[in-house]
Amino acid sequence: EAAWGPVPEVYPDDGMEADEARSLVDMGTDAVARHFGLAVDTLAPCRWMARGGRFWMHGAEEWPVEGWAPGACRAVSLGFRALEFDTGGRPRPTNDLLRWLDRSVTSGTVDLTDEQAIRLLRGDPLPWPEELHGLLALRYAGSVVGRGVPTTAGIRSQIPKARAKDLRAVLGDEALSGGRREDG
């Protein structure tokens, strides 16, 4: 019982200062909220921990960090990876965060048909008739399935390949591709 205590804002021995982590989370969540049209308080109750330059969102009030003994199993993460920053220092919500936010996302979205979703999940660019800016929440059947980005070739999926393959199976890629199954 004595080992339980508050969850730190920075993973133990990570090297980032708590003030820096707090500042990055505030800046990142504000940018995500503005870009994706979130209600002001959507991310307010969330707790955050910095680790390796990424930010993990969680709901834990305590964890047993003081009880960790050298060589014993230790927590690698808490919650899920939700926010990262690109090489230019711009905040990027992860696919997991966008999926968690789901119906709270009201802007920066692209609604996909069956065929468009399959095409993106195969890794193909999706030509788009209008100009898009910034990261996109890819929405299928009313739910956010992941993150996309506009490029000169069209919209590209940033959904990890393993998850994309699973989604393709759920969406019936075999039926949409004329009975042949493509790996990838």
N, C-alpha and C positions, 0 to 999 in steps of 0.2 A: 504493500500500500504506500509506503513512504517514497517509492520510486516514481510515482505518478506526479506530474506537474504540468504547467502550461506548455502548450506547443510553441516553440520559438518561431519567430518570423523568418529566420534563416536556419537552414539545416546545420546541425553542429559541425564546426570546423570547416564550413564552406568558404569562408573568407570574405563574404559580403557583410557590410554593416547593416544593422536593422533599419536605420534611418534611410539608407540607400534603397533597401528592399521596399520599404513603405512608399517611398517616393516613386519608384518604378511601377509598383502596383497601382497607385493612385493615377499616375499618368496613363498607364496601359488600360485600366478599366474605364477611365473617362473617354479615351479615344475609341475603344470598342463600343461603349454605350452610344456615343455620338454617331459613329459610322453605321451601326446596325439598328439604330432607332430604339434602343432599350429604354424602358421607363427608368427614371432617375434612381430609384431604390432597388433595382433588380439585383445588382451585385453587392449591395451594401451588407447583407448579412453573411456574406462569404468570408471565410478565413483563408489566409494565404501563407505559403512557405516558399522561400527562395531556395533553389538548389541547382547548382551548375549553370547559373544564368537563366534558368527557367523558373516559372512560378506554378506551384501546385495549389489547386483549390481544394479545400477540405471543410469539414464541419466539426472536427474534433475539438473539444475544449481542453483535453489533457492527453498526454501520452507518457509511457514509462521510460523516458530517456535516461533518467538517473539510475535505473535498474540494469542498464546494459553493461555487461561485463566484457572485458577484452576477450575477443575470440568467439563470443556468443553471437547468435543470430541477431541481426539488427534490422530495423525498418529501413528500406531503401527509399520509399516514398510514402506520402500520406495523401489520400485523396486521388486526384488525377491531374496530369499535366494540363494546364489550362491557358497559360499565357507565355509567350516567348517574344523575343525582339529580333528583327532581321539585322543584317549587317549594317544597315543605315540607322539603326536604333529605333525603328518604327515598331510599335507593338503589333503582335499578330495573335489572334485567338487561335487555339488549336481546333482541330476537327472535333475533339471531345467537348470542348467548351461550347462550340456552336451547336452541337447536337443537344447538349444539356440545356442551352438557352431556348432551343427549338421555337416554339410559338411566340416567345418574347421578342424574337428578331422581326422587326417591321420594315427595315430598309436594307439596301445592299444585298437583296436576294434575287435569285433567278429560279423561276418555277420551270421544272423540266417535265417533258412528256416521257413515256416509256422509252422510246427510241433515243431521245436525247440523253437520258440518264445512262442507258447502256453504252452509248458512244463514249461519253465522258469516262465511265468506269472502265472501259477498255483502254483508256489512255489517249484516245483521239481528241484533237481539238474540236470544239463545237462553234462553227461560225455563228455570229450573233448580229442581228440587223441594227442594233443601236449601240452607241458608245457606252462603255461601262468603265467605272473607275474604282480602284482599290480592291481589296479582298471581297469575295462574294460568299454568301451563304447559299449553297445549292439545296434547293427544296424540291422534294418529290412527294406527290400525294399529300401535300400539306405539312410535311415534316422535313426539318433540316437533316440532310444526310451527310453533310461535310462542307469543306471549304474549296472554293475555286478561285481562279485568278484570270482576269482578262489579259490576253496577249495579242500580238499582231495577227496570229493565226486563228484567234477566237478564244473562247473560254477553255481553260484547262483545269482539270480536276487536280486537287492537292490531297485527295483522299489516299491514304497508304494503300499500296498494291494488294496486300493480304485482305484488308477490309473491302476494297473495291471488288475483289474476286468473290467474296462472300455475298456482297450486295448484288452482284450480277447473278449469282445463283438464285437468290431470293426473287429477283425481278424476272426470272425466266429467260435469261440470255439465250439458252438453247432454242427456245421457241422463236425468239426474235432474230436469230441468226440462221434460220432455215434448217434447224435440226443439227447443225454442226456446233461443236463446243470448242471454244478457243481458250487456251491456257494463257495466263498472263497476269 
